[in-house]
Amino acid sequence: MAVIDTIVYITMGTSGLRGINVSDPTHPVILRNFAMPGTTYDLVVDGDYIFTAAGDSGIRIVDIHNLDSMAVCGHYSLVNGGNIRHLAKFGNLLLASGDMNYLIFDISTSHTLTLRSNFELYNILGLSFQISGNYLYVASDSAGFAIFNIADLNHPTYIADV
């Protein structure tokens, strides 16, 4: 879910995305339902674009500059299968995870995904994550909480878990 000004964007699973006007919190209004391929699990908004974690459909990019003409304007498909279920944005980087794989994309060029790194983190399925400086913090169902040094995006280093 993301809140931008008075619009809330939510994922709707197999029904795609929904934009809701909450300018009057006592009377929210659905502005747009937008069907997406696959199942939409998570989203990140960057300017006029929504990046969606679309399960086995990879990552879809939706242009939202005009809600009446929302359109998929880009995507990243997983070559060897898998599911993208979680996304997080850190500056010009988009971190995606699913099936214990982590992908880091450069998103500095509007609606373009440029893969910077693709790695597995020691059988840790990330449920949520955060980047601070050179560290990736992962909340996991298998390890609880783990820390990785990602100064070298191609070779993340395990630090610790609890």
Backbone as a chain_set.jsonl record, in Angstrom:
{"seq": "MAVIDTIVYITMGTSGLRGINVSDPTHPVILRNFAMPGTTYDLVVDGDYIFTAAGDSGIRIVDIHNLDSMAVCGHYSLVNGGNIRHLAKFGNLLLASGDMNYLIFDISTSHTLTLRSNFELYNILGLSFQISGNYLYVASDSAGFAIFNIADLNHPTYIADV", "coords": {"N": [[0.842, -1.161, 0.0], [0.434, 2.271, -0.68], [0.469, 5.739, 0.078], [-0.169, 8.639, -1.552], [-0.318, 11.95, -1.459], [-3.649, 12.573, -1.529], [-4.43, 10.141, -2.431], [-4.752, 6.675, -2.145], [-3.022, 3.8, -2.941], [-3.559, 0.423, -3.501], [-2.81, -3.101, -3.431], [-4.586, -5.756, -4.973], [-4.461, -8.51, -5.033], [-5.368, -11.097, -7.159], [-6.92, -9.369, -8.543], [-5.572, -7.107, -9.276], [-4.706, -3.665, -9.144], [-5.815, -0.883, -7.099], [-6.98, 2.431, -6.941], [-7.703, 4.847, -4.536], [-9.513, 7.632, -3.481], [-8.949, 9.558, -0.711], [-9.488, 12.051, 0.271], [-11.607, 13.002, 1.735], [-11.762, 11.474, 4.552], [-13.945, 10.224, 5.749], [-15.506, 9.409, 3.714], [-14.332, 7.545, 1.597], [-13.434, 7.149, -1.855], [-13.519, 4.99, -4.577], [-11.373, 5.362, -7.189], [-10.243, 4.073, -9.339], [-10.035, 0.809, -10.623], [-7.636, -1.496, -11.604], [-6.843, -3.982, -13.706], [-4.403, -6.564, -13.571], [-1.863, -8.74, -14.911], [-1.452, -12.015, -13.522], [-0.835, -12.329, -9.981], [-1.002, -9.656, -7.779], [1.131, -8.675, -5.32], [2.547, -6.727, -3.839], [3.502, -3.24, -3.733], [5.292, -0.34, -4.911], [5.565, 3.126, -5.054], [6.906, 5.45, -7.313], [7.239, 8.549, -8.145], [5.389, 9.148, -11.013], [4.894, 6.473, -11.367], [4.03, 3.087, -10.61], [5.555, 0.359, -9.2], [5.067, -3.039, -9.27], [4.965, -6.035, -7.372], [4.517, -8.919, -8.855], [4.205, -11.692, -8.457], [4.59, -14.747, -10.149], [4.611, -13.386, -12.503], [6.587, -11.59, -12.396], [7.928, -8.32, -12.195], [5.877, -5.566, -12.632], [5.433, -2.431, -14.227], [3.513, 0.394, -13.789], [2.067, 3.156, -15.304], [0.904, 5.959, -13.716], [0.287, 8.608, -14.072], [-2.032, 9.694, -15.055], [-4.929, 8.694, -13.832], [-7.151, 7.826, -15.262], [-6.137, 6.755, -17.537], [-4.403, 4.688, -16.886], [-1.672, 2.462, -17.417], [0.217, -0.492, -18.146], [3.606, -0.064, -18.477], [6.049, -1.173, -18.553], [8.124, -4.022, -17.692], [9.646, -6.695, -15.802], [10.619, -9.85, -16.299], [11.065, -12.961, -14.691], [13.68, -15.053, -15.505], [14.218, -17.774, -14.9], [11.876, -18.715, -13.74], [10.034, -18.508, -10.625], [8.905, -16.309, -7.97], [8.01, -12.969, -7.423], [7.43, -11.233, -4.562], [7.747, -9.206, -2.679], [8.601, -5.753, -2.384], [10.801, -2.948, -2.083], [11.817, 0.442, -1.935], [14.775, 2.291, -2.13], [16.184, 5.193, -2.278], [17.461, 5.481, -5.472], [17.251, 2.808, -5.899], [15.597, -0.314, -6.304], [14.527, -2.928, -4.421], [13.766, -6.284, -4.737], [12.114, -9.261, -3.709], [11.671, -12.798, -3.43], [10.965, -16.247, -3.208], [13.435, -16.748, -1.936], [15.319, -15.439, -3.448], [16.967, -12.406, -4.232], [16.71, -9.334, -5.843], [18.249, -6.468, -7.107], [17.508, -3.406, -8.482], [18.33, -0.633, -10.551], [16.504, 2.263, -10.653], [16.652, 4.804, -11.61], [16.117, 5.896, -14.064], [13.25, 6.894, -14.858], [10.778, 4.834, -15.747], [12.204, 2.482, -16.055], [13.737, -0.63, -15.465], [16.81, -1.529, -14.4], [18.804, -4.173, -13.958], [20.906, -4.602, -11.236], [21.891, -6.407, -9.418], [21.612, -9.863, -8.518], [20.899, -12.248, -6.27], [21.094, -14.984, -3.895], [20.131, -15.339, -0.546], [21.252, -17.292, 1.446], [19.162, -19.237, 1.934], [17.171, -17.684, 3.118], [14.052, -16.47, 3.368], [12.803, -13.473, 2.718], [10.514, -11.512, 4.451], [10.08, -8.898, 5.002], [12.116, -6.003, 4.469], [14.882, -3.733, 4.801], [17.095, -1.196, 3.789], [19.976, 0.323, 4.968], [22.519, 2.48, 4.669], [25.292, 0.52, 3.971], [24.067, -1.839, 4.613], [21.784, -4.547, 4.593], [18.83, -5.287, 6.086], [16.902, -7.957, 7.116], [13.755, -9.245, 7.764], [12.609, -12.368, 8.51], [10.887, -15.482, 7.853], [12.241, -17.789, 8.326], [14.791, -17.291, 9.486], [14.305, -15.383, 11.367], [15.59, -12.676, 11.991], [17.957, -11.116, 10.018], [21.196, -9.853, 9.037], [22.97, -8.336, 6.406], [25.916, -7.371, 4.661], [25.957, -5.209, 2.016], [27.7, -3.742, 0.513], [29.166, -4.443, -1.733], [27.275, -5.095, -4.277], [27.124, -7.388, -5.831], [28.148, -9.409, -4.317], [26.912, -10.027, -1.597], [27.431, -10.09, 1.932], [26.968, -12.232, 4.62], [26.25, -11.206, 7.905], [25.059, -11.472, 10.555], [22.502, -13.146, 12.54], [19.419, -13.342, 14.419]], "CA": [[0.0, 0.0, 0.0], [1.16, 3.537, -0.685], [-0.375, 6.923, 0.137], [0.43, 9.776, -2.228], [-1.266, 13.055, -1.269], [-4.964, 12.088, -1.07], [-4.735, 8.895, -3.128], [-4.174, 5.453, -1.602], [-2.908, 2.726, -3.921], [-3.486, -0.871, -2.827], [-2.817, -4.301, -4.263], [-5.842, -6.488, -4.835], [-4.244, -9.916, -5.364], [-5.629, -11.441, -8.564], [-7.71, -8.293, -9.158], [-4.693, -6.019, -9.703], [-4.495, -2.474, -8.319], [-6.953, 0.007, -6.892], [-6.684, 3.784, -6.467], [-8.818, 5.308, -3.712], [-9.405, 9.014, -3.027], [-9.253, 9.656, 0.717], [-9.472, 13.463, 0.66], [-12.572, 13.021, 2.826], [-11.583, 10.147, 5.151], [-15.217, 9.61, 6.124], [-16.153, 8.945, 2.478], [-13.344, 7.181, 0.569], [-14.037, 6.906, -3.163], [-12.685, 4.226, -5.504], [-11.157, 6.1, -8.423], [-9.887, 3.209, -10.459], [-9.571, -0.565, -10.488], [-6.781, -1.752, -12.759], [-6.515, -5.411, -13.785], [-2.995, -6.862, -13.844], [-1.626, -10.178, -15.087], [-0.939, -12.704, -12.333], [-1.283, -11.888, -8.663], [-0.252, -8.493, -7.318], [1.387, -8.848, -3.888], [3.135, -5.567, -3.169], [3.741, -2.141, -4.662], [6.111, 0.813, -4.536], [5.312, 4.255, -5.945], [8.04, 6.32, -7.595], [6.736, 9.588, -9.045], [4.182, 8.779, -11.747], [4.94, 5.045, -11.685], [3.908, 2.081, -9.562], [6.231, -0.914, -9.444], [4.294, -4.058, -8.572], [5.455, -7.41, -7.223], [3.42, -9.626, -9.519], [4.355, -13.136, -8.352], [5.313, -15.381, -11.255], [4.659, -12.446, -13.623], [7.752, -10.723, -12.188], [7.657, -6.944, -11.761], [5.173, -4.761, -13.636], [5.488, -0.99, -13.991], [2.253, 1.0, -14.23], [2.077, 4.617, -15.405], [-0.282, 6.458, -13.017], [0.203, 10.073, -14.14], [-3.437, 9.971, -15.274], [-5.614, 7.477, -13.392], [-8.104, 7.378, -16.277], [-5.441, 6.043, -18.614], [-3.337, 3.849, -16.324], [-1.241, 1.427, -18.361], [1.498, -1.14, -17.898], [4.556, 0.551, -19.405], [7.297, -1.903, -18.486], [8.099, -5.204, -16.836], [10.837, -7.528, -15.69], [10.202, -11.236, -16.113], [12.086, -13.844, -14.147], [14.115, -15.981, -16.546], [14.142, -19.17, -14.442], [10.703, -18.894, -12.892], [10.091, -17.892, -9.307], [7.855, -15.36, -7.624], [8.361, -11.717, -6.757], [6.339, -10.957, -3.631], [7.994, -8.035, -1.838], [9.388, -4.679, -2.976], [11.116, -1.784, -1.266], [12.591, 1.435, -2.669], [15.788, 2.984, -1.332], [16.794, 6.116, -3.23], [17.244, 5.05, -6.853], [17.306, 1.346, -5.966], [14.406, -1.086, -5.985], [14.864, -4.267, -3.962], [12.66, -7.218, -4.917], [12.433, -10.581, -3.181], [10.71, -13.883, -3.568], [11.617, -17.557, -3.335], [14.783, -16.634, -1.379], [16.179, -14.663, -4.327], [16.87, -10.968, -4.085], [17.148, -8.612, -7.019], [18.366, -5.029, -6.902], [17.404, -2.689, -9.744], [18.479, 0.815, -10.623], [15.28, 2.812, -11.241], [16.875, 6.234, -11.768], [15.537, 6.313, -15.342], [11.791, 6.799, -14.777], [10.063, 3.564, -15.714], [13.096, 1.439, -16.548], [14.382, -1.472, -14.463], [18.136, -1.988, -14.8], [19.249, -5.123, -12.94], [22.246, -4.369, -10.71], [22.346, -7.569, -8.667], [20.673, -10.956, -8.318], [21.599, -13.155, -5.37], [20.329, -15.736, -2.915], [20.643, -15.067, 0.791], [21.407, -18.404, 2.376], [17.867, -19.828, 2.258], [16.369, -16.79, 3.958], [12.925, -15.89, 2.658], [12.536, -12.171, 3.326], [9.134, -11.052, 4.533], [10.235, -7.455, 4.847], [13.529, -5.654, 4.483], [15.244, -2.331, 4.839], [18.504, -0.914, 3.542], [20.519, 1.513, 5.612], [23.945, 2.489, 4.34], [25.739, -0.68, 3.263], [23.497, -3.022, 5.249], [20.443, -5.026, 4.296], [18.214, -5.907, 7.257], [15.842, -8.82, 6.606], [12.875, -9.972, 8.678], [12.419, -13.621, 7.783], [10.156, -16.529, 8.562], [13.149, -18.897, 8.643], [15.922, -16.88, 10.334], [13.889, -14.348, 12.303], [16.133, -11.387, 11.578], [19.324, -11.299, 9.534], [21.886, -8.657, 8.547], [23.939, -8.584, 5.342], [26.646, -6.234, 4.126], [25.731, -5.176, 0.571], [28.573, -2.739, -0.103], [29.383, -5.004, -3.062], [25.958, -5.649, -4.593], [27.231, -8.703, -6.457], [28.61, -10.384, -3.33], [26.496, -9.667, -0.236], [28.09, -10.877, 2.966], [26.197, -12.49, 5.842], [26.868, -10.648, 9.12], [24.538, -12.102, 11.77], [21.048, -13.283, 12.642], [18.898, -13.637, 15.763]], "C": [[0.896, 1.235, 0.0], [0.145, 4.675, -0.663], [0.394, 8.069, -0.499], [-0.606, 10.895, -2.223], [-2.586, 12.496, -0.741], [-5.384, 10.802, -1.781], [-4.01, 7.738, -2.434], [-4.177, 4.419, -2.718], [-2.749, 1.421, -3.156], [-3.425, -1.994, -3.857], [-4.086, -5.071, -3.951], [-5.683, -7.953, -5.228], [-4.459, -10.185, -6.838], [-6.464, -10.379, -9.274], [-6.869, -7.075, -9.518], [-4.521, -4.912, -8.688], [-5.786, -1.691, -8.154], [-6.411, 1.348, -6.396], [-7.901, 4.321, -5.754], [-8.549, 6.739, -3.269], [-9.844, 9.071, -1.57], [-9.213, 11.114, 1.192], [-10.506, 13.745, 1.749], [-12.513, 11.634, 3.459], [-12.883, 9.464, 5.572], [-15.976, 9.069, 4.913], [-15.1, 8.626, 1.415], [-14.065, 6.802, -0.732], [-13.057, 6.12, -4.03], [-12.594, 5.005, -6.81], [-10.933, 5.187, -9.612], [-9.518, 1.824, -9.958], [-8.771, -0.845, -11.75], [-6.347, -3.21, -12.738], [-5.051, -5.58, -14.185], [-2.868, -8.354, -14.119], [-1.09, -10.792, -13.797], [-1.568, -12.184, -11.063], [-0.392, -10.75, -8.201], [-0.121, -8.563, -5.802], [1.787, -7.57, -3.171], [3.316, -4.471, -4.203], [4.634, -1.089, -4.033], [5.792, 1.904, -5.546], [6.584, 5.076, -6.065], [7.578, 7.352, -8.619], [5.426, 9.171, -9.671], [4.108, 7.292, -12.077], [4.75, 4.2, -10.433], [4.664, 0.847, -10.04], [5.479, -1.952, -8.634], [5.038, -5.381, -8.524], [4.314, -8.282, -7.705], [3.632, -11.138, -9.534], [5.144, -13.72, -9.501], [5.283, -14.542, -12.535], [5.791, -11.442, -13.455], [7.39, -9.374, -11.605], [6.983, -6.231, -12.923], [5.284, -3.304, -13.232], [4.233, -0.38, -14.601], [2.402, 2.518, -14.196], [0.785, 5.128, -14.769], [-0.419, 7.974, -13.124], [-1.222, 10.541, -14.428], [-4.202, 8.686, -14.935], [-6.61, 6.947, -14.423], [-7.436, 6.586, -17.394], [-4.246, 5.252, -18.081], [-2.981, 2.756, -17.321], [0.062, 0.81, -17.889], [2.475, -0.595, -18.939], [5.919, -0.129, -19.351], [7.165, -3.11, -17.59], [9.477, -5.858, -16.804], [10.332, -8.932, -15.402], [11.362, -12.053, -15.587], [12.413, -14.92, -15.17], [13.891, -17.427, -16.131], [12.952, -19.423, -13.537], [10.891, -18.212, -11.546], [8.967, -16.889, -9.141], [8.442, -14.129, -6.973], [7.173, -11.351, -5.875], [6.52, -9.688, -2.81], [8.89, -7.045, -2.57], [9.674, -3.62, -1.927], [12.006, -0.872, -2.092], [13.532, 2.139, -1.701], [16.541, 3.905, -2.269], [16.44, 5.691, -4.638], [17.319, 3.539, -7.014], [15.953, 0.746, -5.59], [14.866, -2.486, -5.62], [13.621, -5.131, -4.085], [13.066, -8.564, -4.345], [11.283, -11.542, -3.424], [11.466, -15.172, -3.755], [13.085, -17.52, -2.948], [15.782, -15.954, -2.314], [15.913, -13.188, -4.101], [17.422, -10.336, -5.35], [17.201, -7.138, -6.665], [18.415, -4.374, -8.27], [17.726, -1.22, -9.546], [17.214, 1.322, -11.297], [15.414, 4.316, -11.446], [16.335, 6.77, -13.088], [14.063, 5.96, -15.335], [11.246, 5.387, -14.666], [10.903, 2.418, -16.278], [13.716, 0.693, -15.38], [15.725, -1.947, -15.02], [18.671, -2.877, -13.689], [20.686, -4.828, -12.543], [22.8, -5.593, -10.0], [21.226, -8.583, -8.534], [21.4, -11.986, -7.464], [20.635, -13.882, -4.455], [20.962, -15.479, -1.557], [20.469, -16.268, 1.703], [20.082, -18.982, 2.867], [17.022, -18.991, 3.203], [15.302, -16.144, 3.089], [12.541, -14.595, 3.362], [11.072, -11.804, 3.287], [9.065, -9.536, 4.474], [11.718, -7.139, 4.991], [13.7, -4.153, 4.44], [16.723, -2.219, 4.531], [18.857, 0.361, 4.277], [22.019, 1.486, 5.387], [24.303, 1.275, 3.518], [25.116, -1.96, 3.806], [22.06, -3.281, 4.81], [19.949, -5.753, 5.542], [16.986, -6.675, 6.773], [15.069, -9.452, 7.761], [12.425, -11.21, 7.909], [11.589, -14.602, 8.583], [11.084, -17.659, 8.975], [14.259, -18.498, 9.611], [15.524, -15.863, 11.384], [14.318, -12.989, 11.81], [17.586, -11.603, 11.177], [19.87, -9.989, 8.973], [22.933, -9.079, 7.526], [24.624, -7.285, 4.965], [26.472, -6.287, 2.611], [26.56, -4.078, -0.095], [28.938, -3.158, -1.522], [28.089, -5.724, -3.428], [26.014, -7.04, -5.207], [27.649, -9.796, -5.481], [28.207, -9.954, -1.927], [27.122, -10.623, 0.769], [27.188, -10.992, 4.185], [26.953, -11.925, 7.036], [26.389, -11.408, 10.358], [23.039, -12.319, 11.644], [20.681, -13.553, 14.093], [17.532, -14.281, 15.634]], "O": [[1.971, 1.241, 0.6], [-0.905, 4.595, -1.3], [1.478, 8.429, -0.04], [-1.636, 10.807, -2.891], [-2.636, 11.995, 0.383], [-6.553, 10.42, -1.741], [-2.811, 7.814, -2.17], [-5.201, 4.188, -3.361], [-1.905, 1.318, -2.266], [-3.909, -1.867, -4.982], [-4.593, -5.048, -2.829], [-6.633, -8.578, -5.698], [-3.807, -9.572, -7.683], [-6.693, -10.477, -10.48], [-7.412, -6.093, -10.025], [-4.228, -5.167, -7.519], [-6.717, -1.813, -8.95], [-5.515, 1.402, -5.553], [-9.011, 4.267, -6.285], [-7.478, 7.033, -2.739], [-10.963, 8.683, -1.231], [-8.941, 11.385, 2.361], [-10.305, 14.624, 2.588], [-13.148, 10.706, 2.958], [-12.912, 8.244, 5.734], [-16.968, 8.356, 5.064], [-14.982, 9.356, 0.431], [-15.149, 6.22, -0.714], [-11.907, 6.525, -4.201], [-13.606, 5.274, -7.457], [-11.362, 5.47, -10.73], [-8.776, 1.683, -8.986], [-9.186, -0.469, -12.847], [-5.583, -3.629, -11.868], [-4.53, -4.843, -15.021], [-3.668, -9.149, -13.624], [-0.347, -10.14, -13.063], [-2.685, -11.666, -11.066], [0.833, -10.865, -8.228], [-1.118, -8.517, -5.081], [1.406, -7.356, -2.02], [3.289, -4.732, -5.405], [4.724, -0.959, -2.812], [5.751, 1.649, -6.75], [7.255, 5.364, -5.074], [7.531, 7.068, -9.816], [4.46, 8.873, -8.968], [3.351, 6.888, -12.96], [5.232, 4.537, -9.352], [4.439, 0.356, -11.146], [5.272, -1.769, -7.434], [5.661, -5.797, -9.502], [3.274, -8.378, -7.054], [3.281, -11.801, -10.51], [6.241, -13.253, -9.805], [5.864, -14.939, -13.545], [5.944, -10.54, -14.277], [6.636, -9.289, -10.636], [7.458, -6.284, -14.057], [5.235, -2.972, -12.047], [3.924, -0.603, -15.772], [2.811, 3.09, -13.186], [-0.307, 4.779, -15.218], [-1.164, 8.575, -12.35], [-1.583, 11.666, -14.083], [-4.125, 7.704, -15.674], [-6.885, 5.748, -14.456], [-8.097, 5.834, -18.111], [-3.209, 5.157, -18.738], [-3.851, 2.192, -17.984], [0.908, 1.489, -17.309], [2.207, -0.656, -20.139], [6.848, 0.299, -20.035], [6.212, -3.219, -16.818], [10.336, -5.608, -17.65], [9.692, -9.172, -14.378], [12.508, -11.857, -15.992], [11.52, -15.62, -15.647], [13.418, -18.23, -16.936], [13.025, -20.273, -12.649], [11.819, -17.422, -11.369], [8.18, -16.655, -10.058], [9.277, -14.23, -6.074], [6.055, -11.18, -6.361], [5.542, -9.146, -2.295], [9.815, -7.435, -3.282], [8.89, -3.418, -1.0], [12.849, -1.341, -2.857], [13.14, 2.531, -0.602], [17.44, 3.462, -2.983], [15.264, 5.552, -4.972], [17.437, 3.038, -8.132], [15.265, 1.227, -4.689], [15.521, -3.156, -6.418], [12.55, -4.764, -3.601], [14.22, -8.975, -4.473], [10.124, -11.164, -3.595], [12.513, -15.186, -4.403], [13.902, -18.198, -3.572], [16.972, -15.897, -2.004], [14.789, -12.775, -3.816], [18.464, -10.744, -5.864], [16.305, -6.618, -6.001], [19.242, -4.724, -9.113], [17.43, -0.641, -8.501], [16.874, 0.872, -12.391], [14.413, 5.032, -11.456], [16.116, 7.974, -13.22], [13.67, 4.87, -15.751], [11.259, 4.806, -13.581], [10.374, 1.498, -16.902], [14.169, 1.308, -14.415], [15.764, -2.687, -16.003], [18.962, -2.394, -12.594], [21.579, -4.803, -13.389], [24.012, -5.809, -9.97], [20.05, -8.227, -8.449], [22.413, -12.539, -7.892], [19.498, -13.45, -4.262], [22.185, -15.409, -1.436], [19.643, -16.26, 2.615], [19.897, -19.194, 4.065], [16.248, -19.528, 3.995], [15.61, -15.368, 2.185], [12.014, -14.62, 4.475], [10.455, -11.784, 2.222], [8.105, -8.966, 3.956], [12.477, -7.919, 5.566], [12.785, -3.409, 4.09], [17.517, -3.055, 4.963], [18.129, 1.352, 4.218], [22.709, 0.581, 5.855], [23.691, 1.021, 2.481], [25.585, -3.054, 3.493], [21.248, -2.366, 4.678], [20.569, -6.714, 5.998], [16.127, -6.111, 6.095], [15.649, -10.108, 8.626], [11.921, -11.107, 6.79], [11.575, -14.574, 9.814], [10.753, -18.42, 9.885], [14.632, -19.292, 10.474], [16.349, -15.511, 12.227], [13.51, -12.231, 11.274], [18.355, -12.209, 11.922], [19.12, -9.134, 8.501], [23.68, -10.035, 7.734], [23.999, -6.225, 4.95], [26.8, -7.295, 1.985], [26.175, -3.547, -1.137], [29.01, -2.316, -2.417], [27.831, -6.829, -2.95], [25.046, -7.795, -5.112], [27.518, -10.981, -5.786], [29.065, -9.556, -1.138], [27.316, -11.806, 0.49], [26.706, -9.991, 4.717], [28.158, -12.139, 7.169], [27.201, -11.928, 11.123], [22.386, -11.756, 10.765], [21.529, -13.944, 14.896], [16.909, -14.613, 16.642]]}, "num_chains": 1, "name": "protein.A"}
